[in-house]
Amino acid sequence: MGSFSIWHWMVVLLVVLLLFGSGKVSGLMGDFAKGIKSFKKNMAEEGDASMEATAADRPAGTIAPPGTAVPPVRETVTRHG
């Protein structure tokens, strides 16, 4: 009862092809395969240089530390008249 017959899968395939078209489905599967290959290639590499940045290589922070007040920006209102 829990499995589908070959006819059920043929109907599902036909509906998918009718909705998306054969070119869109084949392009999507090609992009999916490229993504999997790229993922496997990156997982197989020993070390990634972008992930091994030292403290000297990191950019200096520009965020004010907690407790320091930043003066609010005031806008000047001009009336033309």
mmCIF file of the N, C-alpha and C atoms, coordinates in Angstrom:
data_MODEL
# 
_entry.id   MODEL 
# 
loop_
_atom_site.group_PDB 
_atom_site.id 
_atom_site.type_symbol 
_atom_site.label_atom_id 
_atom_site.label_alt_id 
_atom_site.label_comp_id 
_atom_site.label_asym_id 
_atom_site.label_entity_id 
_atom_site.label_seq_id 
_atom_site.pdbx_PDB_ins_code 
_atom_site.Cartn_x 
_atom_site.Cartn_y 
_atom_site.Cartn_z 
_atom_site.occupancy 
_atom_site.B_iso_or_equiv 
_atom_site.pdbx_formal_charge 
_atom_site.auth_seq_id 
_atom_site.auth_comp_id 
_atom_site.auth_asym_id 
_atom_site.auth_atom_id 
_atom_site.pdbx_PDB_model_num 
ATOM 1   N N  . MET A 1 1  ? 0.819  -1.196 0.000   1.00 0.00 ? 1  MET A N  1 
ATOM 2   C CA . MET A 1 1  ? 0.000  0.000  0.000   1.00 0.00 ? 1  MET A CA 1 
ATOM 3   C C  . MET A 1 1  ? 0.857  1.251  0.000   1.00 0.00 ? 1  MET A C  1 
ATOM 4   N N  . GLY A 1 2  ? 2.068  1.237  0.574   1.00 0.00 ? 2  GLY A N  1 
ATOM 5   C CA . GLY A 1 2  ? 2.877  2.441  0.691   1.00 0.00 ? 2  GLY A CA 1 
ATOM 6   C C  . GLY A 1 2  ? 3.696  2.775  -0.537  1.00 0.00 ? 2  GLY A C  1 
ATOM 7   N N  . SER A 1 3  ? 3.749  1.889  -1.529  1.00 0.00 ? 3  SER A N  1 
ATOM 8   C CA . SER A 1 3  ? 4.576  2.165  -2.700  1.00 0.00 ? 3  SER A CA 1 
ATOM 9   C C  . SER A 1 3  ? 3.686  2.471  -3.895  1.00 0.00 ? 3  SER A C  1 
ATOM 10  N N  . PHE A 1 4  ? 4.285  3.206  -4.828  1.00 0.00 ? 4  PHE A N  1 
ATOM 11  C CA . PHE A 1 4  ? 3.557  3.561  -6.041  1.00 0.00 ? 4  PHE A CA 1 
ATOM 12  C C  . PHE A 1 4  ? 3.988  2.639  -7.169  1.00 0.00 ? 4  PHE A C  1 
ATOM 13  N N  . SER A 1 5  ? 3.093  2.379  -8.073  1.00 0.00 ? 5  SER A N  1 
ATOM 14  C CA . SER A 1 5  ? 3.433  1.553  -9.227  1.00 0.00 ? 5  SER A CA 1 
ATOM 15  C C  . SER A 1 5  ? 4.124  2.420  -10.279 1.00 0.00 ? 5  SER A C  1 
ATOM 16  N N  . ILE A 1 6  ? 4.593  1.795  -11.320 1.00 0.00 ? 6  ILE A N  1 
ATOM 17  C CA . ILE A 1 6  ? 5.277  2.512  -12.397 1.00 0.00 ? 6  ILE A CA 1 
ATOM 18  C C  . ILE A 1 6  ? 4.329  3.498  -13.076 1.00 0.00 ? 6  ILE A C  1 
ATOM 19  N N  . TRP A 1 7  ? 3.047  3.174  -13.102 1.00 0.00 ? 7  TRP A N  1 
ATOM 20  C CA . TRP A 1 7  ? 2.072  4.055  -13.751 1.00 0.00 ? 7  TRP A CA 1 
ATOM 21  C C  . TRP A 1 7  ? 1.881  5.348  -12.962 1.00 0.00 ? 7  TRP A C  1 
ATOM 22  N N  . HIS A 1 8  ? 1.952  5.257  -11.652 1.00 0.00 ? 8  HIS A N  1 
ATOM 23  C CA . HIS A 1 8  ? 1.847  6.473  -10.846 1.00 0.00 ? 8  HIS A CA 1 
ATOM 24  C C  . HIS A 1 8  ? 3.018  7.401  -11.144 1.00 0.00 ? 8  HIS A C  1 
ATOM 25  N N  . TRP A 1 9  ? 4.234  6.830  -11.216 1.00 0.00 ? 9  TRP A N  1 
ATOM 26  C CA . TRP A 1 9  ? 5.418  7.651  -11.479 1.00 0.00 ? 9  TRP A CA 1 
ATOM 27  C C  . TRP A 1 9  ? 5.397  8.226  -12.890 1.00 0.00 ? 9  TRP A C  1 
ATOM 28  N N  . MET A 1 10 ? 4.841  7.500  -13.854 1.00 0.00 ? 10 MET A N  1 
ATOM 29  C CA . MET A 1 10 ? 4.729  8.011  -15.229 1.00 0.00 ? 10 MET A CA 1 
ATOM 30  C C  . MET A 1 10 ? 3.784  9.212  -15.272 1.00 0.00 ? 10 MET A C  1 
ATOM 31  N N  . VAL A 1 11 ? 2.677  9.141  -14.533 1.00 0.00 ? 11 VAL A N  1 
ATOM 32  C CA . VAL A 1 11 ? 1.736  10.261 -14.492 1.00 0.00 ? 11 VAL A CA 1 
ATOM 33  C C  . VAL A 1 11 ? 2.387  11.475 -13.824 1.00 0.00 ? 11 VAL A C  1 
ATOM 34  N N  . VAL A 1 12 ? 3.129  11.267 -12.737 1.00 0.00 ? 12 VAL A N  1 
ATOM 35  C CA . VAL A 1 12 ? 3.809  12.369 -12.052 1.00 0.00 ? 12 VAL A CA 1 
ATOM 36  C C  . VAL A 1 12 ? 4.830  13.007 -12.988 1.00 0.00 ? 12 VAL A C  1 
ATOM 37  N N  . LEU A 1 13 ? 5.600  12.197 -13.703 1.00 0.00 ? 13 LEU A N  1 
ATOM 38  C CA . LEU A 1 13 ? 6.582  12.712 -14.645 1.00 0.00 ? 13 LEU A CA 1 
ATOM 39  C C  . LEU A 1 13 ? 5.910  13.510 -15.760 1.00 0.00 ? 13 LEU A C  1 
ATOM 40  N N  . LEU A 1 14 ? 4.805  13.021 -16.269 1.00 0.00 ? 14 LEU A N  1 
ATOM 41  C CA . LEU A 1 14 ? 4.072  13.722 -17.321 1.00 0.00 ? 14 LEU A CA 1 
ATOM 42  C C  . LEU A 1 14 ? 3.568  15.079 -16.831 1.00 0.00 ? 14 LEU A C  1 
ATOM 43  N N  . VAL A 1 15 ? 3.035  15.124 -15.622 1.00 0.00 ? 15 VAL A N  1 
ATOM 44  C CA . VAL A 1 15 ? 2.536  16.388 -15.062 1.00 0.00 ? 15 VAL A CA 1 
ATOM 45  C C  . VAL A 1 15 ? 3.676  17.382 -14.874 1.00 0.00 ? 15 VAL A C  1 
ATOM 46  N N  . VAL A 1 16 ? 4.814  16.915 -14.377 1.00 0.00 ? 16 VAL A N  1 
ATOM 47  C CA . VAL A 1 16 ? 5.965  17.798 -14.187 1.00 0.00 ? 16 VAL A CA 1 
ATOM 48  C C  . VAL A 1 16 ? 6.446  18.346 -15.518 1.00 0.00 ? 16 VAL A C  1 
ATOM 49  N N  . LEU A 1 17 ? 6.528  17.491 -16.532 1.00 0.00 ? 17 LEU A N  1 
ATOM 50  C CA . LEU A 1 17 ? 6.960  17.948 -17.853 1.00 0.00 ? 17 LEU A CA 1 
ATOM 51  C C  . LEU A 1 17 ? 5.975  18.943 -18.455 1.00 0.00 ? 17 LEU A C  1 
ATOM 52  N N  . LEU A 1 18 ? 4.686  18.726 -18.236 1.00 0.00 ? 18 LEU A N  1 
ATOM 53  C CA . LEU A 1 18 ? 3.689  19.660 -18.752 1.00 0.00 ? 18 LEU A CA 1 
ATOM 54  C C  . LEU A 1 18 ? 3.759  21.016 -18.047 1.00 0.00 ? 18 LEU A C  1 
ATOM 55  N N  . LEU A 1 19 ? 4.010  20.993 -16.750 1.00 0.00 ? 19 LEU A N  1 
ATOM 56  C CA . LEU A 1 19 ? 4.055  22.248 -15.996 1.00 0.00 ? 19 LEU A CA 1 
ATOM 57  C C  . LEU A 1 19 ? 5.314  23.057 -16.285 1.00 0.00 ? 19 LEU A C  1 
ATOM 58  N N  . PHE A 1 20 ? 6.455  22.406 -16.316 1.00 0.00 ? 20 PHE A N  1 
ATOM 59  C CA . PHE A 1 20 ? 7.715  23.129 -16.407 1.00 0.00 ? 20 PHE A CA 1 
ATOM 60  C C  . PHE A 1 20 ? 8.364  23.073 -17.778 1.00 0.00 ? 20 PHE A C  1 
ATOM 61  N N  . GLY A 1 21 ? 8.025  22.122 -18.600 1.00 0.00 ? 21 GLY A N  1 
ATOM 62  C CA . GLY A 1 21 ? 8.663  21.966 -19.897 1.00 0.00 ? 21 GLY A CA 1 
ATOM 63  C C  . GLY A 1 21 ? 9.952  21.170 -19.767 1.00 0.00 ? 21 GLY A C  1 
ATOM 64  N N  . SER A 1 22 ? 10.309 20.479 -20.842 1.00 0.00 ? 22 SER A N  1 
ATOM 65  C CA . SER A 1 22 ? 11.478 19.599 -20.770 1.00 0.00 ? 22 SER A CA 1 
ATOM 66  C C  . SER A 1 22 ? 12.779 20.386 -20.683 1.00 0.00 ? 22 SER A C  1 
ATOM 67  N N  . GLY A 1 23 ? 12.867 21.548 -21.331 1.00 0.00 ? 23 GLY A N  1 
ATOM 68  C CA . GLY A 1 23 ? 14.096 22.344 -21.286 1.00 0.00 ? 23 GLY A CA 1 
ATOM 69  C C  . GLY A 1 23 ? 14.388 22.883 -19.902 1.00 0.00 ? 23 GLY A C  1 
ATOM 70  N N  . LYS A 1 24 ? 13.367 23.314 -19.213 1.00 0.00 ? 24 LYS A N  1 
ATOM 71  C CA . LYS A 1 24 ? 13.540 23.857 -17.859 1.00 0.00 ? 24 LYS A CA 1 
ATOM 72  C C  . LYS A 1 24 ? 13.971 22.762 -16.890 1.00 0.00 ? 24 LYS A C  1 
ATOM 73  N N  . VAL A 1 25 ? 13.386 21.575 -17.008 1.00 0.00 ? 25 VAL A N  1 
ATOM 74  C CA . VAL A 1 25 ? 13.729 20.472 -16.110 1.00 0.00 ? 25 VAL A CA 1 
ATOM 75  C C  . VAL A 1 25 ? 15.163 20.013 -16.351 1.00 0.00 ? 25 VAL A C  1 
ATOM 76  N N  . SER A 1 26 ? 15.571 19.872 -17.619 1.00 0.00 ? 26 SER A N  1 
ATOM 77  C CA . SER A 1 26 ? 16.937 19.418 -17.901 1.00 0.00 ? 26 SER A CA 1 
ATOM 78  C C  . SER A 1 26 ? 17.956 20.468 -17.473 1.00 0.00 ? 26 SER A C  1 
ATOM 79  N N  . GLY A 1 27 ? 17.649 21.749 -17.644 1.00 0.00 ? 27 GLY A N  1 
ATOM 80  C CA . GLY A 1 27 ? 18.551 22.811 -17.178 1.00 0.00 ? 27 GLY A CA 1 
ATOM 81  C C  . GLY A 1 27 ? 18.670 22.817 -15.669 1.00 0.00 ? 27 GLY A C  1 
ATOM 82  N N  . LEU A 1 28 ? 17.566 22.593 -14.982 1.00 0.00 ? 28 LEU A N  1 
ATOM 83  C CA . LEU A 1 28 ? 17.576 22.543 -13.524 1.00 0.00 ? 28 LEU A CA 1 
ATOM 84  C C  . LEU A 1 28 ? 18.396 21.362 -13.029 1.00 0.00 ? 28 LEU A C  1 
ATOM 85  N N  . MET A 1 29 ? 18.260 20.213 -13.657 1.00 0.00 ? 29 MET A N  1 
ATOM 86  C CA . MET A 1 29 ? 19.026 19.036 -13.244 1.00 0.00 ? 29 MET A CA 1 
ATOM 87  C C  . MET A 1 29 ? 20.512 19.220 -13.537 1.00 0.00 ? 29 MET A C  1 
ATOM 88  N N  . GLY A 1 30 ? 20.851 19.909 -14.635 1.00 0.00 ? 30 GLY A N  1 
ATOM 89  C CA . GLY A 1 30 ? 22.253 20.187 -14.933 1.00 0.00 ? 30 GLY A CA 1 
ATOM 90  C C  . GLY A 1 30 ? 22.869 21.110 -13.894 1.00 0.00 ? 30 GLY A C  1 
ATOM 91  N N  . ASP A 1 31 ? 22.138 22.147 -13.495 1.00 0.00 ? 31 ASP A N  1 
ATOM 92  C CA . ASP A 1 31 ? 22.618 23.057 -12.448 1.00 0.00 ? 31 ASP A CA 1 
ATOM 93  C C  . ASP A 1 31 ? 22.760 22.332 -11.113 1.00 0.00 ? 31 ASP A C  1 
ATOM 94  N N  . PHE A 1 32 ? 21.840 21.433 -10.829 1.00 0.00 ? 32 PHE A N  1 
ATOM 95  C CA . PHE A 1 32 ? 21.895 20.654 -9.592  1.00 0.00 ? 32 PHE A CA 1 
ATOM 96  C C  . PHE A 1 32 ? 23.139 19.765 -9.575  1.00 0.00 ? 32 PHE A C  1 
ATOM 97  N N  . ALA A 1 33 ? 23.446 19.136 -10.705 1.00 0.00 ? 33 ALA A N  1 
ATOM 98  C CA . ALA A 1 33 ? 24.631 18.277 -10.797 1.00 0.00 ? 33 ALA A CA 1 
ATOM 99  C C  . ALA A 1 33 ? 25.916 19.087 -10.634 1.00 0.00 ? 33 ALA A C  1 
ATOM 100 N N  . LYS A 1 34 ? 25.964 20.274 -11.226 1.00 0.00 ? 34 LYS A N  1 
ATOM 101 C CA . LYS A 1 34 ? 27.138 21.143 -11.072 1.00 0.00 ? 34 LYS A CA 1 
ATOM 102 C C  . LYS A 1 34 ? 27.328 21.541 -9.616  1.00 0.00 ? 34 LYS A C  1 
ATOM 103 N N  . GLY A 1 35 ? 26.248 21.822 -8.937  1.00 0.00 ? 35 GLY A N  1 
ATOM 104 C CA . GLY A 1 35 ? 26.320 22.185 -7.524  1.00 0.00 ? 35 GLY A CA 1 
ATOM 105 C C  . GLY A 1 35 ? 26.850 21.051 -6.668  1.00 0.00 ? 35 GLY A C  1 
ATOM 106 N N  . ILE A 1 36 ? 26.406 19.840 -6.948  1.00 0.00 ? 36 ILE A N  1 
ATOM 107 C CA . ILE A 1 36 ? 26.879 18.679 -6.186  1.00 0.00 ? 36 ILE A CA 1 
ATOM 108 C C  . ILE A 1 36 ? 28.358 18.440 -6.447  1.00 0.00 ? 36 ILE A C  1 
ATOM 109 N N  . LYS A 1 37 ? 28.800 18.568 -7.706  1.00 0.00 ? 37 LYS A N  1 
ATOM 110 C CA . LYS A 1 37 ? 30.216 18.382 -8.038  1.00 0.00 ? 37 LYS A CA 1 
ATOM 111 C C  . LYS A 1 37 ? 31.071 19.425 -7.341  1.00 0.00 ? 37 LYS A C  1 
ATOM 112 N N  . SER A 1 38 ? 30.605 20.659 -7.342  1.00 0.00 ? 38 SER A N  1 
ATOM 113 C CA . SER A 1 38 ? 31.349 21.734 -6.684  1.00 0.00 ? 38 SER A CA 1 
ATOM 114 C C  . SER A 1 38 ? 31.427 21.496 -5.182  1.00 0.00 ? 38 SER A C  1 
ATOM 115 N N  . PHE A 1 39 ? 30.345 21.044 -4.589  1.00 0.00 ? 39 PHE A N  1 
ATOM 116 C CA . PHE A 1 39 ? 30.324 20.751 -3.161  1.00 0.00 ? 39 PHE A CA 1 
ATOM 117 C C  . PHE A 1 39 ? 31.306 19.641 -2.819  1.00 0.00 ? 39 PHE A C  1 
ATOM 118 N N  . LYS A 1 40 ? 31.302 18.564 -3.598  1.00 0.00 ? 40 LYS A N  1 
ATOM 119 C CA . LYS A 1 40 ? 32.224 17.455 -3.351  1.00 0.00 ? 40 LYS A CA 1 
ATOM 120 C C  . LYS A 1 40 ? 33.670 17.892 -3.509  1.00 0.00 ? 40 LYS A C  1 
ATOM 121 N N  . LYS A 1 41 ? 33.939 18.731 -4.501  1.00 0.00 ? 41 LYS A N  1 
ATOM 122 C CA . LYS A 1 41 ? 35.300 19.216 -4.730  1.00 0.00 ? 41 LYS A CA 1 
ATOM 123 C C  . LYS A 1 41 ? 35.770 20.053 -3.546  1.00 0.00 ? 41 LYS A C  1 
ATOM 124 N N  . ASN A 1 42 ? 34.929 20.926 -3.053  1.00 0.00 ? 42 ASN A N  1 
ATOM 125 C CA . ASN A 1 42 ? 35.301 21.778 -1.921  1.00 0.00 ? 42 ASN A CA 1 
ATOM 126 C C  . ASN A 1 42 ? 35.442 20.981 -0.626  1.00 0.00 ? 42 ASN A C  1 
ATOM 127 N N  . MET A 1 43 ? 34.667 19.926 -0.464  1.00 0.00 ? 43 MET A N  1 
ATOM 128 C CA . MET A 1 43 ? 34.789 19.096 0.731   1.00 0.00 ? 43 MET A CA 1 
ATOM 129 C C  . MET A 1 43 ? 36.067 18.269 0.702   1.00 0.00 ? 43 MET A C  1 
ATOM 130 N N  . ALA A 1 44 ? 36.553 17.934 -0.496  1.00 0.00 ? 44 ALA A N  1 
ATOM 131 C CA . ALA A 1 44 ? 37.749 17.105 -0.628  1.00 0.00 ? 44 ALA A CA 1 
ATOM 132 C C  . ALA A 1 44 ? 39.035 17.897 -0.398  1.00 0.00 ? 44 ALA A C  1 
ATOM 133 N N  . GLU A 1 45 ? 38.991 19.224 -0.544  1.00 0.00 ? 45 GLU A N  1 
ATOM 134 C CA . GLU A 1 45 ? 40.188 20.040 -0.355  1.00 0.00 ? 45 GLU A CA 1 
ATOM 135 C C  . GLU A 1 45 ? 40.600 20.023 1.108   1.00 0.00 ? 45 GLU A C  1 
ATOM 136 N N  . GLU A 1 46 ? 41.925 19.980 1.344   1.00 0.00 ? 46 GLU A N  1 
ATOM 137 C CA . GLU A 1 46 ? 42.459 19.918 2.703   1.00 0.00 ? 46 GLU A CA 1 
ATOM 138 C C  . GLU A 1 46 ? 42.155 21.174 3.502   1.00 0.00 ? 46 GLU A C  1 
ATOM 139 N N  . GLY A 1 47 ? 42.693 22.304 3.074   1.00 0.00 ? 47 GLY A N  1 
ATOM 140 C CA . GLY A 1 47 ? 42.500 23.549 3.813   1.00 0.00 ? 47 GLY A CA 1 
ATOM 141 C C  . GLY A 1 47 ? 42.025 24.646 2.894   1.00 0.00 ? 47 GLY A C  1 
ATOM 142 N N  . ASP A 1 48 ? 41.216 25.490 3.417   1.00 0.00 ? 48 ASP A N  1 
ATOM 143 C CA . ASP A 1 48 ? 40.709 26.614 2.648   1.00 0.00 ? 48 ASP A CA 1 
ATOM 144 C C  . ASP A 1 48 ? 41.378 27.875 3.167   1.00 0.00 ? 48 ASP A C  1 
ATOM 145 N N  . ALA A 1 49 ? 42.087 28.585 2.311   1.00 0.00 ? 49 ALA A N  1 
ATOM 146 C CA . ALA A 1 49 ? 42.840 29.770 2.728   1.00 0.00 ? 49 ALA A CA 1 
ATOM 147 C C  . ALA A 1 49 ? 41.916 30.874 3.237   1.00 0.00 ? 49 ALA A C  1 
ATOM 148 N N  . SER A 1 50 ? 40.705 30.950 2.728   1.00 0.00 ? 50 SER A N  1 
ATOM 149 C CA . SER A 1 50 ? 39.799 32.013 3.166   1.00 0.00 ? 50 SER A CA 1 
ATOM 150 C C  . SER A 1 50 ? 39.309 31.783 4.593   1.00 0.00 ? 50 SER A C  1 
ATOM 151 N N  . MET A 1 51 ? 39.346 30.542 5.060   1.00 0.00 ? 51 MET A N  1 
ATOM 152 C CA . MET A 1 51 ? 38.876 30.244 6.406   1.00 0.00 ? 51 MET A CA 1 
ATOM 153 C C  . MET A 1 51 ? 39.989 30.322 7.440   1.00 0.00 ? 51 MET A C  1 
ATOM 154 N N  . GLU A 1 52 ? 41.246 30.510 6.999   1.00 0.00 ? 52 GLU A N  1 
ATOM 155 C CA . GLU A 1 52 ? 42.381 30.487 7.904   1.00 0.00 ? 52 GLU A CA 1 
ATOM 156 C C  . GLU A 1 52 ? 42.990 31.876 8.088   1.00 0.00 ? 52 GLU A C  1 
ATOM 157 N N  . ALA A 1 53 ? 42.193 32.907 8.156   1.00 0.00 ? 53 ALA A N  1 
ATOM 158 C CA . ALA A 1 53 ? 42.701 34.264 8.331   1.00 0.00 ? 53 ALA A CA 1 
ATOM 159 C C  . ALA A 1 53 ? 43.179 34.452 9.767   1.00 0.00 ? 53 ALA A C  1 
ATOM 160 N N  . THR A 1 54 ? 44.315 35.087 9.904   1.00 0.00 ? 54 THR A N  1 
ATOM 161 C CA . THR A 1 54 ? 44.842 35.359 11.240  1.00 0.00 ? 54 THR A CA 1 
ATOM 162 C C  . THR A 1 54 ? 44.309 36.693 11.732  1.00 0.00 ? 54 THR A C  1 
ATOM 163 N N  . ALA A 1 55 ? 44.574 36.998 12.985  1.00 0.00 ? 55 ALA A N  1 
ATOM 164 C CA . ALA A 1 55 ? 44.095 38.251 13.572  1.00 0.00 ? 55 ALA A CA 1 
ATOM 165 C C  . ALA A 1 55 ? 44.729 39.453 12.885  1.00 0.00 ? 55 ALA A C  1 
ATOM 166 N N  . ALA A 1 56 ? 45.970 39.318 12.407  1.00 0.00 ? 56 ALA A N  1 
ATOM 167 C CA . ALA A 1 56 ? 46.641 40.437 11.735  1.00 0.00 ? 56 ALA A CA 1 
ATOM 168 C C  . ALA A 1 56 ? 46.010 40.716 10.373  1.00 0.00 ? 56 ALA A C  1 
ATOM 169 N N  . ASP A 1 57 ? 45.417 39.712 9.751   1.00 0.00 ? 57 ASP A N  1 
ATOM 170 C CA . ASP A 1 57 ? 44.817 39.885 8.433   1.00 0.00 ? 57 ASP A CA 1 
ATOM 171 C C  . ASP A 1 57 ? 43.400 40.437 8.489   1.00 0.00 ? 57 ASP A C  1 
ATOM 172 N N  . ARG A 1 58 ? 42.783 40.385 9.624   1.00 0.00 ? 58 ARG A N  1 
ATOM 173 C CA . ARG A 1 58 ? 41.399 40.844 9.739   1.00 0.00 ? 58 ARG A CA 1 
ATOM 174 C C  . ARG A 1 58 ? 41.340 42.365 9.728   1.00 0.00 ? 58 ARG A C  1 
ATOM 175 N N  . PRO A 1 59 ? 40.304 42.928 9.138   1.00 0.00 ? 59 PRO A N  1 
ATOM 176 C CA . PRO A 1 59 ? 40.184 44.389 9.113   1.00 0.00 ? 59 PRO A CA 1 
ATOM 177 C C  . PRO A 1 59 ? 39.869 44.930 10.507  1.00 0.00 ? 59 PRO A C  1 
ATOM 178 N N  . ALA A 1 60 ? 40.306 46.159 10.734  1.00 0.00 ? 60 ALA A N  1 
ATOM 179 C CA . ALA A 1 60 ? 40.043 46.805 12.024  1.00 0.00 ? 60 ALA A CA 1 
ATOM 180 C C  . ALA A 1 60 ? 38.563 47.147 12.112  1.00 0.00 ? 60 ALA A C  1 
ATOM 181 N N  . GLY A 1 61 ? 37.977 46.977 13.284  1.00 0.00 ? 61 GLY A N  1 
ATOM 182 C CA . GLY A 1 61 ? 36.561 47.263 13.461  1.00 0.00 ? 61 GLY A CA 1 
ATOM 183 C C  . GLY A 1 61 ? 36.302 48.759 13.572  1.00 0.00 ? 61 GLY A C  1 
ATOM 184 N N  . THR A 1 62 ? 35.161 49.187 13.104  1.00 0.00 ? 62 THR A N  1 
ATOM 185 C CA . THR A 1 62 ? 34.788 50.589 13.180  1.00 0.00 ? 62 THR A CA 1 
ATOM 186 C C  . THR A 1 62 ? 33.552 50.789 14.039  1.00 0.00 ? 62 THR A C  1 
ATOM 187 N N  . ILE A 1 63 ? 33.101 49.752 14.714  1.00 0.00 ? 63 ILE A N  1 
ATOM 188 C CA . ILE A 1 63 ? 31.917 49.854 15.554  1.00 0.00 ? 63 ILE A CA 1 
ATOM 189 C C  . ILE A 1 63 ? 32.349 50.352 16.925  1.00 0.00 ? 63 ILE A C  1 
ATOM 190 N N  . ALA A 1 64 ? 31.603 51.316 17.446  1.00 0.00 ? 64 ALA A N  1 
ATOM 191 C CA . ALA A 1 64 ? 31.930 51.880 18.755  1.00 0.00 ? 64 ALA A CA 1 
ATOM 192 C C  . ALA A 1 64 ? 31.677 50.832 19.837  1.00 0.00 ? 64 ALA A C  1 
ATOM 193 N N  . PRO A 1 65 ? 32.550 50.754 20.833  1.00 0.00 ? 65 PRO A N  1 
ATOM 194 C CA . PRO A 1 65 ? 32.343 49.785 21.907  1.00 0.00 ? 65 PRO A CA 1 
ATOM 195 C C  . PRO A 1 65 ? 31.135 50.160 22.752  1.00 0.00 ? 65 PRO A C  1 
ATOM 196 N N  . PRO A 1 66 ? 30.588 49.217 23.493  1.00 0.00 ? 66 PRO A N  1 
ATOM 197 C CA . PRO A 1 66 ? 29.415 49.497 24.320  1.00 0.00 ? 66 PRO A CA 1 
ATOM 198 C C  . PRO A 1 66 ? 29.720 50.568 25.364  1.00 0.00 ? 66 PRO A C  1 
ATOM 199 N N  . GLY A 1 67 ? 28.759 51.394 25.616  1.00 0.00 ? 67 GLY A N  1 
ATOM 200 C CA . GLY A 1 67 ? 28.910 52.421 26.632  1.00 0.00 ? 67 GLY A CA 1 
ATOM 201 C C  . GLY A 1 67 ? 29.334 53.777 26.075  1.00 0.00 ? 67 GLY A C  1 
ATOM 202 N N  . THR A 1 68 ? 29.776 53.824 24.842  1.00 0.00 ? 68 THR A N  1 
ATOM 203 C CA . THR A 1 68 ? 30.151 55.118 24.261  1.00 0.00 ? 68 THR A CA 1 
ATOM 204 C C  . THR A 1 68 ? 28.951 55.685 23.534  1.00 0.00 ? 68 THR A C  1 
ATOM 205 N N  . ALA A 1 69 ? 28.694 56.933 23.755  1.00 0.00 ? 69 ALA A N  1 
ATOM 206 C CA . ALA A 1 69 ? 27.535 57.579 23.160  1.00 0.00 ? 69 ALA A CA 1 
ATOM 207 C C  . ALA A 1 69 ? 27.908 58.180 21.815  1.00 0.00 ? 69 ALA A C  1 
ATOM 208 N N  . VAL A 1 70 ? 27.034 58.009 20.868  1.00 0.00 ? 70 VAL A N  1 
ATOM 209 C CA . VAL A 1 70 ? 27.204 58.598 19.549  1.00 0.00 ? 70 VAL A CA 1 
ATOM 210 C C  . VAL A 1 70 ? 26.234 59.767 19.463  1.00 0.00 ? 70 VAL A C  1 
ATOM 211 N N  . PRO A 1 71 ? 26.727 60.979 19.166  1.00 0.00 ? 71 PRO A N  1 
ATOM 212 C CA . PRO A 1 71 ? 25.815 62.125 19.104  1.00 0.00 ? 71 PRO A CA 1 
ATOM 213 C C  . PRO A 1 71 ? 24.808 61.959 17.963  1.00 0.00 ? 71 PRO A C  1 
ATOM 214 N N  . PRO A 1 72 ? 23.541 62.304 18.220  1.00 0.00 ? 72 PRO A N  1 
ATOM 215 C CA . PRO A 1 72 ? 22.527 62.165 17.177  1.00 0.00 ? 72 PRO A CA 1 
ATOM 216 C C  . PRO A 1 72 ? 22.739 63.191 16.071  1.00 0.00 ? 72 PRO A C  1 
ATOM 217 N N  . VAL A 1 73 ? 22.321 62.824 14.896  1.00 0.00 ? 73 VAL A N  1 
ATOM 218 C CA . VAL A 1 73 ? 22.414 63.718 13.751  1.00 0.00 ? 73 VAL A CA 1 
ATOM 219 C C  . VAL A 1 73 ? 21.181 64.604 13.757  1.00 0.00 ? 73 VAL A C  1 
ATOM 220 N N  . ARG A 1 74 ? 21.407 65.919 13.705  1.00 0.00 ? 74 ARG A N  1 
ATOM 221 C CA . ARG A 1 74 ? 20.276 66.849 13.693  1.00 0.00 ? 74 ARG A CA 1 
ATOM 222 C C  . ARG A 1 74 ? 20.080 67.376 12.289  1.00 0.00 ? 74 ARG A C  1 
ATOM 223 N N  . GLU A 1 75 ? 18.839 67.401 11.896  1.00 0.00 ? 75 GLU A N  1 
ATOM 224 C CA . GLU A 1 75 ? 18.511 67.925 10.577  1.00 0.00 ? 75 GLU A CA 1 
ATOM 225 C C  . GLU A 1 75 ? 18.027 69.353 10.738  1.00 0.00 ? 75 GLU A C  1 
ATOM 226 N N  . THR A 1 76 ? 18.435 70.210 9.834   1.00 0.00 ? 76 THR A N  1 
ATOM 227 C CA . THR A 1 76 ? 17.961 71.593 9.867   1.00 0.00 ? 76 THR A CA 1 
ATOM 228 C C  . THR A 1 76 ? 16.755 71.712 8.966   1.00 0.00 ? 76 THR A C  1 
ATOM 229 N N  . VAL A 1 77 ? 15.761 72.392 9.453   1.00 0.00 ? 77 VAL A N  1 
ATOM 230 C CA . VAL A 1 77 ? 14.525 72.567 8.700   1.00 0.00 ? 77 VAL A CA 1 
ATOM 231 C C  . VAL A 1 77 ? 14.535 73.979 8.145   1.00 0.00 ? 77 VAL A C  1 
ATOM 232 N N  . THR A 1 78 ? 14.383 74.074 6.857   1.00 0.00 ? 78 THR A N  1 
ATOM 233 C CA . THR A 1 78 ? 14.306 75.392 6.217   1.00 0.00 ? 78 THR A CA 1 
ATOM 234 C C  . THR A 1 78 ? 12.924 75.574 5.641   1.00 0.00 ? 78 THR A C  1 
ATOM 235 N N  . ARG A 1 79 ? 12.411 76.768 5.757   1.00 0.00 ? 79 ARG A N  1 
ATOM 236 C CA . ARG A 1 79 ? 11.101 77.060 5.207   1.00 0.00 ? 79 ARG A CA 1 
ATOM 237 C C  . ARG A 1 79 ? 11.267 78.031 4.049   1.00 0.00 ? 79 ARG A C  1 
ATOM 238 N N  . HIS A 1 80 ? 10.665 77.659 2.992   1.00 0.00 ? 80 HIS A N  1 
ATOM 239 C CA . HIS A 1 80 ? 10.689 78.528 1.817   1.00 0.00 ? 80 HIS A CA 1 
ATOM 240 C C  . HIS A 1 80 ? 9.331  79.194 1.722   1.00 0.00 ? 80 HIS A C  1 
ATOM 241 N N  . GLY A 1 81 ? 9.381  80.456 1.543   1.00 0.00 ? 81 GLY A N  1 
ATOM 242 C CA . GLY A 1 81 ? 8.085  81.005 1.559   1.00 0.00 ? 81 GLY A CA 1 
ATOM 243 C C  . GLY A 1 81 ? 7.764  82.222 0.964   1.00 0.00 ? 81 GLY A C  1 
# 
